[in-house]
Every structure is written in structure tokens, then in C-alpha cells.
Amino acid sequence: MKKLTVVLCVICMVSGFSFARGTQQQQSGGLTIKSGVFSVGMEIGYPPMEYFDTDGKTPIGFDVQLAKAIGAKLGLQVEFVDTAWDGIFAGVNTNKYDAIISSVTITEERLEAFNFSKPYIGNAMVIVLSKKSPITITKPQDIAGYRVTYQAETTADIYATELAQQGVKFTSFEYDKVMNCFDEIRLGRVDVIVVDSLVAFEYLSRDPDLYIAWQGSADETFGVCLKKGNDALTAEINKTLDALFADGTIAGISQDIFKMDLASSVYQ
């Protein structure tokens, strides 16, 4: 599929950290790229984790709230850098932002190339179908022979690729934005979506014509991704996550977004 043009749109969001009038904001002391600022790379098109509000400008979602909470604990302004997924890892490596908080699954391959924080939420792979479809899916191998869509360069892509390598034959439709996958199944141009359960939850809550036909075990976890060797900021973010789990902030964000606590089970 045609790749979308990478557009970098920088949106400055002030975190909830409060200061008395006239006092200076706490500085990062060299911890971040820009003094006093925690810059976050994010593909803002992955609801309910990160997406734009109805004004088309304001980022909202689980990862957005989490990034603001981290910034508040660190005493830093939070700056969101909207980045296409296929360039998001290159961006942290070239110091375009301090960290990626964008539903990044912690994998062995990524751990070799990047620093990661502790996990902050768990996730499972699911297969989504239209209720109008005559297809029956009881196991992942049942997607054989169908038109299968997923977001490129994600764990859904990795999962579908592994199935293909196992001999499961299907027609792939890759998109840069997960929303395109859901648009395509509504239009009848694909048969099956392979996607994260956390993302499927949001779309299914708004579209009663879709349903989860199969769900895997919640063996994926998301973490904050940083440039390899950025140990100082990684350590501070881990301390911050500990505090946000301990005071109930992360559980509260999950309740707000998912109406249930899907995060506390991964706390270590």
C-alpha cells in the first residue's frame, strides 16, 4: 500500500504541574534535550491511546494523559511531536524528542536497540470481523484465504508476518494509520483486521457492526521508549511510573479511558 507522507506537527501542551505566579519553572538539569521540556514522539492517530479531539488539534487518549502525568512529576512542560509510525524510532535516535510514548510494545528486538521503561499497560492481539461477514474465525490460522489488514510496522504486522511464515496464505493490506484498517472493513474492501485489543476496544465501542472473533493472551506490554544509552532519563521515568502506580494515577487514567483498570496488573 502507498505510504503516507511523514508530517511532523509539533504541538506544545503544558503539563498539569502547578507553580506559584512569578516563580520559574523547574529545569531539567540536562536530563532532556531542551531545558524544562519533556518532548514526546507520538503517532497521534491510534485511539483510544493517542488521537486528536474533535477540534482536530488537541491530543487526547491514554498515552497523552500518561505523558502529561510523567511531565508533571518531573516538573517539565510536555511537548508532543506528531510523527508517522514508520519514522517514529528514527526520530528518538536523532534527538527529535526525548522519548516515544505511543503504544510501543516491548519486544526483545526493540530492547536490543532502545532503552525502555517498566511496562505501564498490558495488551493482547485480536482479530476483528464485521457482523455482516459470513466468515467464522476460531483461531488465527482461519484468516487463510481472506483479505487481512493491519497497521504497518506494528506488532500486528509482526504477528501477521509470522502467520504467513507458518504457511497461512492471505492477502495483506498494510496502512500507516490504524483508522484506515477500520475504514476499509466498513467499506467491505477487506475481510479481517489484526490489531491490538486496547485499540479494538475503542473502535468497537463506537461501531456495533464490528466484533472480536478471536483474542490472544495478554502477553504484550507497552513501555516508554528512549534512545539506547539514555539511562539517566530512563531511570527517572521508572521512578515516576512507580509513583504514578502507587498513588493510583495510572489506574485512574485507565478507568477514564477504558472504564476499567487494565494497567495495574503489569506493575512490577
C-alpha positions in Angstrom: 0.0 0.0 0.0 1.0 3.5 -0.6 2.9 5.1 2.3 1.6 8.3 3.7 3.9 11.3 3.7 5.5 11.9 7.0 4.3 15.1 8.6 5.8 16.4 11.8 3.4 18.6 13.6 4.7 20.0 16.9 2.0 20.8 19.5 3.1 22.2 22.8 1.0 21.1 25.8 1.7 22.4 29.2 1.6 19.6 31.8 -0.5 19.9 35.0 2.4 20.8 37.2 1.5 24.0 39.0 3.8 26.8 40.0 3.2 30.0 42.0 2.8 33.2 40.0 6.2 34.7 39.1 8.3 31.6 40.0 10.5 30.0 37.5 9.6 26.5 36.1 11.8 23.7 37.4 14.5 23.0 34.8 15.5 19.5 33.6 19.2 20.0 34.5 20.4 18.4 31.3 18.1 15.4 31.6 16.1 16.3 28.5 17.0 17.7 25.0 15.5 21.1 25.8 15.8 22.5 29.3 12.5 22.5 31.1 10.7 20.4 28.4 9.9 16.7 28.1 9.4 16.2 24.3 7.4 13.1 23.4 7.2 11.4 20.0 3.7 10.1 19.3 1.7 8.9 16.3 -1.5 10.8 17.1 -3.9 8.6 15.2 -4.3 5.5 17.4 -7.4 5.8 19.5 -8.0 5.3 22.4 -4.3 5.6 23.2 -3.5 8.8 21.3 -5.6 10.8 18.9 -6.9 14.3 18.2 -10.0 15.7 20.0 -12.9 16.9 17.9 -11.1 20.2 17.3 -8.5 18.3 15.3 -5.7 19.9 17.2 -5.7 18.7 20.8 -4.1 15.3 21.6 -6.1 13.1 23.9 -6.1 9.5 25.0 -4.4 7.1 27.4 -0.8 7.8 26.4 -1.4 11.6 26.2 -2.7 11.6 29.8 0.2 9.4 30.9 2.8 11.7 29.2 1.3 14.7 31.0 1.4 12.9 34.3 5.0 12.0 33.8 5.9 15.5 32.9 4.0 16.9 35.9 6.0 14.6 38.2 9.3 15.6 36.6 8.3 19.3 36.7 8.6 19.7 33.0 6.5 21.1 30.2 5.3 18.3 27.8 5.7 18.8 24.1 4.0 16.3 21.7 5.6 15.7 18.4 3.1 14.0 16.0 5.2 11.6 14.0 4.3 8.9 11.4 4.8 5.5 12.9 7.3 4.4 10.2 9.7 7.2 11.3 9.0 7.3 15.0 12.0 5.2 16.1 14.4 7.1 13.9 13.1 10.3 15.5 14.2 9.3 19.0 17.5 8.1 17.7 18.2 11.5 16.1 17.1 13.5 19.2 13.9 14.9 17.7 12.3 14.1 21.0 13.3 12.6 24.4 11.0 9.6 24.3 8.3 7.8 22.5 5.0 7.3 24.4 2.9 5.8 21.7 1.7 2.3 22.5 5.2 0.9 21.9 5.2 -2.9 22.6 8.3 -4.0 24.5 10.0 -6.8 22.4 13.3 -8.5 22.6 14.4 -7.0 19.3 13.5 -3.4 20.4 15.2 -3.9 23.8 18.5 -4.5 21.9 18.1 -1.2 20.0 16.5 1.1 22.6 16.0 1.8 26.3 12.6 1.0 27.7 10.9 1.9 30.9 9.0 -0.5 33.0 5.6 -1.6 31.4 2.7 0.6 32.1 -0.2 -1.4 30.5 -0.9 -4.8 29.0 -2.2 -5.8 25.6 -3.4 -8.7 23.5 -3.7 -9.4 19.8 -7.2 -9.7 18.4 -9.0 -10.5 15.1 -11.9 -8.2 14.3 -14.7 -9.0 11.8 -17.9 -7.3 10.6 -21.1 -8.8 11.9 -22.3 -8.8 8.3 -19.5 -11.1 7.3 -20.2 -14.8 6.8 -16.6 -15.6 7.9 -16.0 -17.7 11.0 -12.7 -17.3 12.9 -12.0 -19.5 15.8 -8.1 -19.5 15.6 -5.6 -17.2 13.9 -5.0 -19.7 11.1 -8.6 -19.2 9.9 -7.6 -15.9 8.2 -6.2 -18.0 5.4 -7.7 -17.0 2.0 -9.0 -13.7 3.2 -8.1 -10.0 2.8 -6.3 -9.1 6.0 -5.5 -5.6 7.1 -3.2 -4.2 9.9 -1.1 -1.2 10.7 2.4 -1.4 9.1 5.4 -1.8 11.3 3.5 -2.7 14.5 3.2 -5.9 16.5 0.0 -6.7 14.4 2.3 -6.6 11.3 4.8 -8.9 13.1 2.0 -11.3 14.1 0.5 -11.4 10.6 4.0 -11.9 9.1 4.7 -14.8 11.5 1.4 -16.5 10.4 2.4 -16.1 6.7 5.8 -17.6 7.5 4.0 -20.6 9.1 2.2 -21.1 5.7 -1.0 -19.3 6.3 -1.8 -17.7 3.0 -3.8 -14.4 2.9 -3.8 -11.1 1.0 -2.2 -8.3 3.1 -3.4 -4.7 3.2 -1.0 -2.5 5.2 -1.8 1.0 6.3 0.2 3.7 8.2 -2.9 4.6 10.3 -4.9 2.0 12.2 -8.1 4.0 11.5 -7.7 3.2 7.8 -7.9 -0.5 8.6 -11.3 0.1 10.3 -12.5 2.3 7.4 -11.6 -0.5 4.9 -13.6 -3.2 6.7 -16.6 -0.9 7.0 -16.4 -0.3 3.2 -16.1 -4.0 2.6 -12.7 -3.8 1.0 -11.1 -6.1 3.5 -12.4 -9.1 5.5 -10.3 -9.2 8.6 -8.4 -6.8 10.9 -5.5 -7.9 13.1 -5.0 -5.3 15.8 -4.2 -4.6 19.5 -7.0 -5.3 21.9 -6.7 -1.9 23.5 -7.3 -0.2 20.2 -10.1 -2.6 19.1 -11.9 -1.7 22.4 -12.2 1.9 21.3 -13.5 1.2 17.8 -15.9 -1.5 18.8 -17.4 0.8 21.4 -18.3 3.2 18.6 -19.3 0.7 15.9 -21.8 -2.1 16.9 -21.3 -3.7 13.5 -17.8 -4.9 14.4 -16.8 -7.6 16.9 -13.8 -9.5 18.2 -13.8 -13.0 16.7 -10.6 -14.2 18.4 -8.4 -12.9 21.2 -5.0 -14.0 22.2 -3.4 -13.9 25.7 -2.4 -10.5 27.1 1.3 -11.2 26.7 2.3 -7.8 25.3 3.2 -4.8 27.4 3.7 -1.2 26.4 6.6 0.9 27.7 8.2 4.3 27.2 10.9 4.0 24.5 14.1 6.0 24.7 17.3 6.3 22.8 19.8 3.5 23.6 22.1 4.6 26.4 19.8 7.3 27.8 19.9 5.7 31.2 19.5 8.8 33.3 16.1 9.7 31.8 15.1 6.1 31.8 15.7 5.8 35.5 13.8 9.0 36.2 10.8 7.8 34.2 10.8 4.5 36.0 10.8 6.3 39.3 7.9 8.4 38.1 5.9 5.4 36.9 6.4 3.8 40.3 5.0 6.9 41.9 2.1 7.1 39.4 1.1 3.5 40.0 1.5 3.9 43.8 -0.8 7.0 44.0 -3.4 5.5 41.7 -2.9 7.9 38.8 -2.3 5.3 36.1 -5.3 3.2 37.3 -7.4 6.3 37.2 -6.3 7.1 33.6 -7.3 3.5 32.6 -10.7 3.9 34.3 -11.2 7.1 32.5 -10.4 5.7 29.1 -11.5 2.0 29.3 -13.9 2.2 32.3 -11.8 -0.5 33.9 -8.3 -0.9 35.3 -6.2 -2.6 32.6 -2.9 -1.2 33.9 -2.2 -2.3 37.5 -1.7 -5.9 36.6 1.6 -5.1 34.8 3.0 -3.1 37.7 6.3 -4.6 38.9 
